[in-house]
Amino acid sequence: MTIDDLKHAQRERLIFLDQCLTWRGMANRRDLIDRFGISMAQAALDFRLYLRLARKTPPVYDAVRKTYLAADTHRPLAPSGLLDAFGILTEDGEQPGSSLIPRPERRADPKIVARIYQAIQAGAVLHIRYTSMSSASDEDQWIAPVRFVSDGESVHVRAFSLRHKEYRHYLPIRIDQASSFQEKDLADPLPDDADWNTKAVIWLRPKTGLSRRQADAVRREYGFDGPHLRVEVRKALEFFFDRRWGLDLPGARLERAKTEYEDIEGP
């Protein structure tokens, strides 16, 4: 049996337990009870199951602290990053979100999103009124939406603009609710989306000018396995990648060493 064989609720509890041992280095039944509101008996069952699954590197019980401590050779049952574990690292009793910078709530009208999705499924073009941030104009235009994409914070629609004769990204929130949303069939097949069908292989290095100690710290921070960090992203999403990783900002800690492009087969 593996952790993936468990039912969802129990799997979530064991992943939480696993993250406690991985990132706190300690865990006990009370952690499960406080987080999930389960009984002491259920917590004991979960803990016994975890010990069975982690039999190669099981935690060791510390009678003084009355808790299990992760073995020096601890190997997590499920991969997780520091951001995944943030919620278990805050102090007990701390107000939720008090240690977290709030993100803007990206709202969108579900009816607009549904119309876009249906146009994608139908292979149709859609008439919208879109507010541009670059030109500050409200443009009536026909677009042929092809897919939804995410930059990690916002959801965009990749679509072919019949007006601009190119593929662009649109934010659903900037589509006017008063748009006609008229649909019509494509007169001609859409052109090849070359940027979407091209993979950018980006090799990153610490920013030029950092000291050796600073560069080493950057490599640890970003998980380098060698002098460079290899990242893959579709060419169509490179702009979002640069912005998300802060490569174009003053004080950036990373820079591109080189970028290679490769064709992607399939959709």
BALOBA-1460 file (C-alpha; in Angstrom, 3 decimals):
// residues 267
<rec num="1" residu="m" x="0.000" y="0.000" z="0.000"/>
<rec num="2" residu="t" x="1.117" y="3.549" z="-0.743"/>
<rec num="3" residu="i" x="-0.262" y="6.900" z="0.315"/>
<rec num="4" residu="d" x="-1.936" y="7.242" z="-3.089"/>
<rec num="5" residu="d" x="-4.075" y="4.165" z="-2.393"/>
<rec num="6" residu="l" x="-5.876" y="5.857" z="0.523"/>
<rec num="7" residu="k" x="-9.252" y="7.537" z="0.420"/>
<rec num="8" residu="h" x="-9.069" y="11.306" z="0.023"/>
<rec num="9" residu="a" x="-9.804" y="12.337" z="3.641"/>
<rec num="10" residu="q" x="-7.295" y="9.956" z="5.199"/>
<rec num="11" residu="r" x="-4.733" y="10.735" z="2.520"/>
<rec num="12" residu="e" x="-4.978" y="14.448" z="3.373"/>
<rec num="13" residu="r" x="-4.442" y="13.684" z="7.060"/>
<rec num="14" residu="l" x="-1.387" y="11.534" z="6.386"/>
<rec num="15" residu="i" x="0.079" y="14.134" z="4.027"/>
<rec num="16" residu="f" x="-0.338" y="16.715" z="6.800"/>
<rec num="17" residu="l" x="1.388" y="14.359" z="9.236"/>
<rec num="18" residu="d" x="4.137" y="13.789" z="6.702"/>
<rec num="19" residu="q" x="4.641" y="17.536" z="6.273"/>
<rec num="20" residu="c" x="4.798" y="18.027" z="10.048"/>
<rec num="21" residu="l" x="7.612" y="15.497" z="10.286"/>
<rec num="22" residu="t" x="9.338" y="16.858" z="7.186"/>
<rec num="23" residu="w" x="9.204" y="20.571" z="8.010"/>
<rec num="24" residu="r" x="8.727" y="20.680" z="11.783"/>
<rec num="25" residu="g" x="10.773" y="17.568" z="12.437"/>
<rec num="26" residu="m" x="8.138" y="16.424" z="14.929"/>
<rec num="27" residu="a" x="4.494" y="15.361" z="15.102"/>
<rec num="28" residu="n" x="1.964" y="13.704" z="17.376"/>
<rec num="29" residu="r" x="-1.691" y="12.689" z="17.458"/>
<rec num="30" residu="r" x="-2.729" y="16.070" z="18.865"/>
<rec num="31" residu="d" x="-1.581" y="17.715" z="15.602"/>
<rec num="32" residu="l" x="-4.124" y="15.625" z="13.697"/>
<rec num="33" residu="i" x="-6.889" y="16.244" z="16.237"/>
<rec num="34" residu="d" x="-6.394" y="20.007" z="16.244"/>
<rec num="35" residu="r" x="-6.174" y="20.296" z="12.461"/>
<rec num="36" residu="f" x="-8.974" y="17.939" z="11.394"/>
<rec num="37" residu="g" x="-11.228" y="17.725" z="14.442"/>
<rec num="38" residu="i" x="-11.035" y="13.924" z="14.535"/>
<rec num="39" residu="s" x="-11.210" y="11.682" z="17.603"/>
<rec num="40" residu="m" x="-8.196" y="10.455" z="19.540"/>
<rec num="41" residu="a" x="-8.976" y="6.927" z="18.326"/>
<rec num="42" residu="q" x="-8.966" y="8.007" z="14.663"/>
<rec num="43" residu="a" x="-5.759" y="9.953" z="15.177"/>
<rec num="44" residu="a" x="-4.149" y="6.844" z="16.657"/>
<rec num="45" residu="l" x="-5.255" y="4.771" z="13.641"/>
<rec num="46" residu="d" x="-3.853" y="7.385" z="11.252"/>
<rec num="47" residu="f" x="-0.570" y="7.463" z="13.118"/>
<rec num="48" residu="r" x="-0.220" y="3.692" z="13.080"/>
<rec num="49" residu="l" x="-0.901" y="3.663" z="9.338"/>
<rec num="50" residu="y" x="1.688" y="6.398" z="8.793"/>
<rec num="51" residu="l" x="4.291" y="4.419" z="10.744"/>
<rec num="52" residu="r" x="3.559" y="1.405" z="8.558"/>
<rec num="53" residu="l" x="3.932" y="3.407" z="5.337"/>
<rec num="54" residu="a" x="7.111" y="5.084" z="6.600"/>
<rec num="55" residu="r" x="8.675" y="1.837" z="7.817"/>
<rec num="56" residu="k" x="11.918" y="2.454" z="5.883"/>
<rec num="57" residu="t" x="12.647" y="5.679" z="7.800"/>
<rec num="58" residu="p" x="10.128" y="5.738" z="10.676"/>
<rec num="59" residu="p" x="9.989" y="8.596" z="13.195"/>
<rec num="60" residu="v" x="11.182" y="7.859" z="16.715"/>
<rec num="61" residu="y" x="9.091" y="8.489" z="19.817"/>
<rec num="62" residu="d" x="10.601" y="10.912" z="22.355"/>
<rec num="63" residu="a" x="9.181" y="10.060" z="25.783"/>
<rec num="64" residu="v" x="10.377" y="13.324" z="27.330"/>
<rec num="65" residu="r" x="8.667" y="15.597" z="24.792"/>
<rec num="66" residu="k" x="5.872" y="13.063" z="24.224"/>
<rec num="67" residu="t" x="6.089" y="13.425" z="20.497"/>
<rec num="68" residu="y" x="7.535" y="11.655" z="17.484"/>
<rec num="69" residu="l" x="10.732" y="13.055" z="16.005"/>
<rec num="70" residu="a" x="11.687" y="12.624" z="12.379"/>
<rec num="71" residu="a" x="14.596" y="10.280" z="11.789"/>
<rec num="72" residu="d" x="17.808" y="11.787" z="10.471"/>
<rec num="73" residu="t" x="17.205" y="9.693" z="7.364"/>
<rec num="74" residu="h" x="13.541" y="10.793" z="7.087"/>
<rec num="75" residu="r" x="12.170" y="10.513" z="3.566"/>
<rec num="76" residu="p" x="8.789" y="12.170" z="2.978"/>
<rec num="77" residu="l" x="5.985" y="10.031" z="1.603"/>
<rec num="78" residu="a" x="4.788" y="12.879" z="-0.609"/>
<rec num="79" residu="p" x="6.818" y="15.755" z="-2.088"/>
<rec num="80" residu="s" x="6.161" y="19.230" z="-0.696"/>
<rec num="81" residu="g" x="7.787" y="22.636" z="-0.790"/>
<rec num="82" residu="l" x="8.196" y="25.265" z="1.868"/>
<rec num="83" residu="l" x="5.170" y="27.206" z="0.647"/>
<rec num="84" residu="d" x="3.076" y="24.037" z="0.841"/>
<rec num="85" residu="a" x="4.140" y="23.672" z="4.458"/>
<rec num="86" residu="f" x="3.698" y="27.315" z="5.474"/>
<rec num="87" residu="g" x="0.405" y="26.643" z="7.227"/>
<rec num="88" residu="i" x="1.956" y="24.135" z="9.612"/>
<rec num="89" residu="l" x="4.905" y="26.369" z="10.485"/>
<rec num="90" residu="t" x="2.977" y="29.341" z="11.927"/>
<rec num="91" residu="e" x="2.631" y="29.556" z="15.674"/>
<rec num="92" residu="d" x="-0.295" y="27.838" z="17.371"/>
<rec num="93" residu="g" x="-3.115" y="30.251" z="18.082"/>
<rec num="94" residu="e" x="-1.914" y="32.760" z="15.511"/>
<rec num="95" residu="q" x="-4.715" y="34.382" z="13.550"/>
<rec num="96" residu="p" x="-5.089" y="32.815" z="10.083"/>
<rec num="97" residu="g" x="-3.399" y="34.948" z="7.478"/>
<rec num="98" residu="s" x="-1.647" y="37.205" z="9.997"/>
<rec num="99" residu="s" x="1.738" y="36.047" z="8.678"/>
<rec num="100" residu="l" x="0.686" y="36.060" z="5.059"/>
<rec num="101" residu="i" x="0.589" y="39.012" z="2.692"/>
<rec num="102" residu="p" x="-2.887" y="38.948" z="1.147"/>
<rec num="103" residu="r" x="-3.195" y="38.382" z="-2.566"/>
<rec num="104" residu="p" x="-5.646" y="40.357" z="-4.647"/>
<rec num="105" residu="e" x="-8.855" y="38.469" z="-5.199"/>
<rec num="106" residu="r" x="-9.102" y="37.827" z="-8.924"/>
<rec num="107" residu="r" x="-12.833" y="37.947" z="-9.527"/>
<rec num="108" residu="a" x="-14.532" y="37.143" z="-12.786"/>
<rec num="109" residu="d" x="-18.104" y="36.748" z="-13.913"/>
<rec num="110" residu="p" x="-18.747" y="32.981" z="-14.205"/>
<rec num="111" residu="k" x="-21.168" y="33.618" z="-17.073"/>
<rec num="112" residu="i" x="-18.421" y="35.308" z="-19.094"/>
<rec num="113" residu="v" x="-15.982" y="32.480" z="-18.384"/>
<rec num="114" residu="a" x="-18.650" y="29.941" z="-19.376"/>
<rec num="115" residu="r" x="-19.276" y="31.729" z="-22.686"/>
<rec num="116" residu="i" x="-15.563" y="31.690" z="-23.444"/>
<rec num="117" residu="y" x="-15.317" y="28.001" z="-22.582"/>
<rec num="118" residu="q" x="-18.271" y="27.171" z="-24.818"/>
<rec num="119" residu="a" x="-16.744" y="29.140" z="-27.689"/>
<rec num="120" residu="i" x="-13.521" y="27.137" z="-27.266"/>
<rec num="121" residu="q" x="-15.455" y="23.886" z="-27.351"/>
<rec num="122" residu="a" x="-17.405" y="24.979" z="-30.432"/>
<rec num="123" residu="g" x="-14.317" y="26.293" z="-32.235"/>
<rec num="124" residu="a" x="-16.159" y="29.587" z="-32.706"/>
<rec num="125" residu="v" x="-15.221" y="33.254" z="-32.665"/>
<rec num="126" residu="l" x="-16.704" y="35.467" z="-29.990"/>
<rec num="127" residu="h" x="-17.586" y="39.163" z="-30.060"/>
<rec num="128" residu="i" x="-16.443" y="41.017" z="-26.926"/>
<rec num="129" residu="r" x="-15.735" y="44.503" z="-25.648"/>
<rec num="130" residu="y" x="-12.362" y="44.517" z="-23.939"/>
<rec num="131" residu="t" x="-10.715" y="47.194" z="-21.792"/>
<rec num="132" residu="s" x="-7.046" y="47.489" z="-22.685"/>
<rec num="133" residu="m" x="-4.544" y="48.612" z="-20.049"/>
<rec num="134" residu="s" x="-2.003" y="49.637" z="-22.675"/>
<rec num="135" residu="s" x="-4.261" y="51.847" z="-24.785"/>
<rec num="136" residu="a" x="-6.954" y="52.665" z="-22.194"/>
<rec num="137" residu="s" x="-9.549" y="52.017" z="-24.874"/>
<rec num="138" residu="d" x="-12.626" y="49.826" z="-24.883"/>
<rec num="139" residu="e" x="-12.336" y="47.778" z="-28.024"/>
<rec num="140" residu="d" x="-15.155" y="45.893" z="-29.716"/>
<rec num="141" residu="q" x="-13.500" y="42.938" z="-31.331"/>
<rec num="142" residu="w" x="-13.832" y="39.368" z="-32.454"/>
<rec num="143" residu="i" x="-11.577" y="36.806" z="-30.835"/>
<rec num="144" residu="a" x="-11.158" y="33.085" z="-31.341"/>
<rec num="145" residu="p" x="-10.420" y="31.720" z="-27.850"/>
<rec num="146" residu="v" x="-8.368" y="28.539" z="-27.865"/>
<rec num="147" residu="r" x="-7.441" y="27.802" z="-24.230"/>
<rec num="148" residu="f" x="-7.183" y="29.076" z="-20.666"/>
<rec num="149" residu="v" x="-3.716" y="29.657" z="-19.185"/>
<rec num="150" residu="s" x="-2.490" y="30.787" z="-15.780"/>
<rec num="151" residu="d" x="0.499" y="32.870" z="-14.725"/>
<rec num="152" residu="g" x="0.217" y="31.508" z="-11.189"/>
<rec num="153" residu="e" x="-1.967" y="34.373" z="-9.974"/>
<rec num="154" residu="s" x="-4.451" y="35.190" z="-12.722"/>
<rec num="155" residu="v" x="-6.281" y="33.121" z="-15.312"/>
<rec num="156" residu="h" x="-5.980" y="34.367" z="-18.889"/>
<rec num="157" residu="v" x="-7.594" y="33.363" z="-22.161"/>
<rec num="158" residu="r" x="-5.282" y="32.758" z="-25.087"/>
<rec num="159" residu="a" x="-7.122" y="33.758" z="-28.215"/>
<rec num="160" residu="f" x="-6.487" y="34.765" z="-31.805"/>
<rec num="161" residu="s" x="-7.474" y="38.394" z="-32.348"/>
<rec num="162" residu="l" x="-9.136" y="38.848" z="-35.715"/>
<rec num="163" residu="r" x="-8.427" y="42.582" z="-35.471"/>
<rec num="164" residu="h" x="-4.734" y="42.329" z="-34.642"/>
<rec num="165" residu="k" x="-4.116" y="39.137" z="-36.614"/>
<rec num="166" residu="e" x="-2.136" y="37.533" z="-33.797"/>
<rec num="167" residu="y" x="-2.520" y="35.431" z="-30.675"/>
<rec num="168" residu="r" x="-2.952" y="37.412" z="-27.467"/>
<rec num="169" residu="h" x="-3.845" y="36.892" z="-23.811"/>
<rec num="170" residu="y" x="-7.035" y="38.347" z="-22.382"/>
<rec num="171" residu="l" x="-8.146" y="38.638" z="-18.774"/>
<rec num="172" residu="p" x="-11.808" y="37.612" z="-18.380"/>
<rec num="173" residu="i" x="-12.285" y="40.330" z="-15.744"/>
<rec num="174" residu="r" x="-11.563" y="42.987" z="-18.394"/>
<rec num="175" residu="i" x="-14.277" y="41.727" z="-20.711"/>
<rec num="176" residu="d" x="-17.319" y="43.999" z="-20.424"/>
<rec num="177" residu="q" x="-20.438" y="42.292" z="-19.136"/>
<rec num="178" residu="a" x="-22.374" y="44.275" z="-21.745"/>
<rec num="179" residu="s" x="-20.506" y="42.576" z="-24.587"/>
<rec num="180" residu="s" x="-22.784" y="41.018" z="-27.171"/>
<rec num="181" residu="f" x="-21.023" y="37.635" z="-26.903"/>
<rec num="182" residu="q" x="-22.259" y="36.893" z="-30.371"/>
<rec num="183" residu="e" x="-20.761" y="33.703" z="-31.793"/>
<rec num="184" residu="k" x="-20.020" y="32.823" z="-35.388"/>
<rec num="185" residu="d" x="-18.125" y="30.129" z="-37.201"/>
<rec num="186" residu="l" x="-14.552" y="30.668" z="-38.264"/>
<rec num="187" residu="a" x="-14.330" y="31.709" z="-41.878"/>
<rec num="188" residu="d" x="-10.855" y="30.196" z="-42.196"/>
<rec num="189" residu="p" x="-8.786" y="27.835" z="-40.063"/>
<rec num="190" residu="l" x="-6.746" y="29.555" z="-37.383"/>
<rec num="191" residu="p" x="-3.057" y="30.049" z="-38.153"/>
<rec num="192" residu="d" x="-0.519" y="27.907" z="-36.383"/>
<rec num="193" residu="d" x="0.139" y="29.146" z="-32.854"/>
<rec num="194" residu="a" x="3.904" y="29.005" z="-33.220"/>
<rec num="195" residu="d" x="4.725" y="30.501" z="-29.818"/>
<rec num="196" residu="w" x="2.434" y="28.025" z="-28.054"/>
<rec num="197" residu="n" x="3.958" y="25.119" z="-29.929"/>
<rec num="198" residu="t" x="7.493" y="26.170" z="-29.028"/>
<rec num="199" residu="k" x="9.197" y="25.299" z="-25.766"/>
<rec num="200" residu="a" x="11.594" y="27.795" z="-24.229"/>
<rec num="201" residu="v" x="14.385" y="26.086" z="-22.309"/>
<rec num="202" residu="i" x="15.719" y="28.799" z="-20.014"/>
<rec num="203" residu="w" x="19.055" y="28.489" z="-18.239"/>
<rec num="204" residu="l" x="19.267" y="30.763" z="-15.201"/>
<rec num="205" residu="r" x="22.257" y="31.844" z="-13.153"/>
<rec num="206" residu="p" x="22.774" y="34.179" z="-10.190"/>
<rec num="207" residu="k" x="22.790" y="37.815" z="-11.228"/>
<rec num="208" residu="t" x="26.109" y="39.159" z="-12.440"/>
<rec num="209" residu="g" x="27.709" y="41.326" z="-9.745"/>
<rec num="210" residu="l" x="26.727" y="39.212" z="-6.738"/>
<rec num="211" residu="s" x="29.512" y="38.084" z="-4.452"/>
<rec num="212" residu="r" x="30.377" y="34.390" z="-4.352"/>
<rec num="213" residu="r" x="28.581" y="33.962" z="-1.033"/>
<rec num="214" residu="q" x="25.521" y="35.766" z="-2.378"/>
<rec num="215" residu="a" x="25.554" y="33.648" z="-5.530"/>
<rec num="216" residu="d" x="25.788" y="30.473" z="-3.443"/>
<rec num="217" residu="a" x="22.840" y="31.651" z="-1.347"/>
<rec num="218" residu="v" x="20.793" y="32.281" z="-4.504"/>
<rec num="219" residu="r" x="21.602" y="28.777" z="-5.751"/>
<rec num="220" residu="r" x="20.365" y="27.302" z="-2.471"/>
<rec num="221" residu="e" x="17.265" y="29.503" z="-2.501"/>
<rec num="222" residu="y" x="16.203" y="28.420" z="-5.979"/>
<rec num="223" residu="g" x="17.285" y="24.796" z="-5.761"/>
<rec num="224" residu="f" x="20.196" y="24.784" z="-8.203"/>
<rec num="225" residu="d" x="21.787" y="21.373" z="-8.791"/>
<rec num="226" residu="g" x="24.750" y="22.909" z="-10.578"/>
<rec num="227" residu="p" x="25.973" y="26.267" z="-11.895"/>
<rec num="228" residu="h" x="22.709" y="26.815" z="-13.787"/>
<rec num="229" residu="l" x="19.011" y="26.204" z="-13.173"/>
<rec num="230" residu="r" x="17.084" y="24.740" z="-16.115"/>
<rec num="231" residu="v" x="13.445" y="25.822" z="-16.478"/>
<rec num="232" residu="e" x="11.009" y="24.944" z="-19.243"/>
<rec num="233" residu="v" x="8.024" y="27.059" z="-20.285"/>
<rec num="234" residu="r" x="6.077" y="27.586" z="-23.482"/>
<rec num="235" residu="k" x="7.401" y="30.512" z="-25.487"/>
<rec num="236" residu="a" x="3.911" y="32.050" z="-25.352"/>
<rec num="237" residu="l" x="4.236" y="32.283" z="-21.554"/>
<rec num="238" residu="e" x="7.773" y="33.673" z="-21.350"/>
<rec num="239" residu="f" x="6.511" y="37.165" z="-20.506"/>
<rec num="240" residu="f" x="4.610" y="35.815" z="-17.515"/>
<rec num="241" residu="f" x="7.623" y="33.762" z="-16.462"/>
<rec num="242" residu="d" x="9.932" y="36.788" z="-16.473"/>
<rec num="243" residu="r" x="7.410" y="38.794" z="-14.465"/>
<rec num="244" residu="r" x="6.663" y="36.035" z="-11.962"/>
<rec num="245" residu="w" x="10.340" y="35.312" z="-11.316"/>
<rec num="246" residu="g" x="11.200" y="39.018" z="-11.230"/>
<rec num="247" residu="l" x="13.859" y="38.764" z="-13.921"/>
<rec num="248" residu="d" x="12.974" y="42.195" z="-15.261"/>
<rec num="249" residu="l" x="12.938" y="43.972" z="-11.886"/>
<rec num="250" residu="p" x="15.656" y="46.099" z="-10.262"/>
<rec num="251" residu="g" x="17.448" y="44.024" z="-7.665"/>
<rec num="252" residu="a" x="16.739" y="40.738" z="-9.485"/>
<rec num="253" residu="r" x="18.792" y="37.863" z="-8.085"/>
<rec num="254" residu="l" x="18.619" y="35.773" z="-11.247"/>
<rec num="255" residu="e" x="19.351" y="36.347" z="-14.917"/>
<rec num="256" residu="r" x="19.200" y="34.305" z="-18.076"/>
<rec num="257" residu="a" x="22.430" y="32.631" z="-19.118"/>
<rec num="258" residu="k" x="20.862" y="31.411" z="-22.354"/>
<rec num="259" residu="t" x="17.527" y="30.421" z="-23.863"/>
<rec num="260" residu="e" x="16.987" y="27.609" z="-26.343"/>
<rec num="261" residu="y" x="13.803" y="26.976" z="-28.318"/>
<rec num="262" residu="e" x="12.433" y="23.594" z="-29.289"/>
<rec num="263" residu="d" x="9.340" y="22.567" z="-31.213"/>
<rec num="264" residu="i" x="6.606" y="20.861" z="-29.207"/>
<rec num="265" residu="e" x="4.755" y="17.991" z="-30.786"/>
<rec num="266" residu="g" x="1.016" y="17.697" z="-30.271"/>
<rec num="267" residu="p" x="-1.514" y="20.213" z="-28.817"/>
